[in-house]
Amino acid sequence: MGFEPLVPMPPRAKHFDYTDRDSVAGRVIGSSFYSLWVALIAAVVIPHLVRVYAAQTGMVFASAEHYLLPTRVFSAGAIILAHISLRQLWVLPVVSTKVIIVPTFILSYALAIFAMFIVKQPVSYYCLATALSISFSWYVFVSIMRGRYMKPIVGIFGFSRNDFGDLPTHIRWVVVGCGEVPSNISALVVDPHAKLDIESSEFISNLVLDGIPVYHRSHIEEGVTGRVKFNIHADNNFGALLPSLTYSRLKRVFDLIGVIIISPIFMIFMCVSALAIKMDSPGPVFFRQQRRGYRGRPFTCYKLRTMRMGLPGPAFTAPADPRVTRCGKFLRKWRIDEMPQIFNVLKGGMSLIGPRPEAAVLAEHYAMHVPFYNYRHAVRPGITGWAAVNQGNVAEVDAAGLKLEYDFYYIKYFSPWLDFLIILKTLQTIWSGFGSR
């Protein structure tokens, strides 16, 4: 899920990429194509050839090892899937290499084992473990080397880098002027709304002809902050925020499969929590509330009750809210109170991942004060979401506006890769207790 250049490159133009090194080591480490082939050869081909040679020379007992080759094939598929996933995840904002490499490889190999189970293919766990350890080590090494020695160079033209907040440190940001082009520059960032003279326009055009992509300033801001800003003027790109209908349909299938997988675990937690709720305070186990969902339609959202009954208070939960029970504090911290929403997912009112649904009263209040607030209903609300893992629970109008920018980002870059990143960040959020009230 990369950004599209503001000015498209000509079909035959050479793309100057930071991975274009003269040395063999530079090409192997810097090129995505070569790094994948090294991983496949080192983790799949060489161990297989060594095993075959050892079996032929009598060093390894080879009978009952007829399933080694199919296992190697599935291992190669797992490496390719992990490679593609990492390429897509690395362009998303707030991504740490240390966070995504481990779960990406574990999930890829888990899918490979599951696929072999489905087709009833015997598995050589020795082969899988060998391929996993070698390929994982290789990608960690590549990530470290790229971070230290092969940072991409991105030029900033027509404005100051101080106009941004904290820029990603894995990129070398260079302010350039007309005729000042650093060697091995990867891309150029411009403000298309700025007035450019003939000399500046010609300079940008020549860079495009040389194959250097030119990006909109807002693309970089979105990539840095993970938010999409809207204003009250008419220059908003609504078409860019339309979610993919194809992925919307696939996502519904993924939601149902996900609910089937996690339901046994969730049911155990909910049953234990129900007993704790009944022992802690009088009242029902479940809390029901009308919320705004997909395309603004109201639906009944289910949660485990975490508050005392009959106490007055606002529609939102305040910090250190006295209405929250002792059991409720624990349930909220570990997000266990959200688990009954798997029933909303089954009914189609919610998704596992999406913008968090607001209470109908709050949604109407925000819609009157926050421009384009109802646009967040373009996708199904989720049990967890991009705003939830980056901002936590909010109630004030100003915070709701910031939350909406996160929701816009999710809708604009609606994809399985962003959903996968949200799952990883959700696990991190639950562990840290970030944003719970």
Secondary structure, DSSP 4 states (H G I P E B T S, - for coil): -PPPPSBPPPTT-----TT--SSHHHHHHH-HHHHHHHHHIIIIIHHHHHHHHHHHTTSS--TT-TTHHHHHHHHHHHHHHHHHHHHHHTTSTT--HHHHHHHHHHHHHHHHHHHHHHTT----HHHHHHHHHHHHHHHHHHHHHHHHH-PPEEEEESS-GGGSSS--TTSEEEEE-TT---TTEEEEEE-TTS---HHHHHHHHHHHHTT--EEEHHHHHHHHHS-----SSS---GGGGPPPHHHHHHHHHHHHHHHHHHHHHHHHHHHHHHHHHHHHSSS-SEEEEEEE-GGG-EEEEEEE--B-TT----SSPPTT-TTB-HHHHHHHHTTGGGGGGHHHHHHTS-EEESSPPPBHHHHHHHHHHSTTGGGGGGS--EEE-HHHHHT----SHHHHHHHHHHHHHHHHT-SHHHHHHHHHHHHHHHHHTTT--
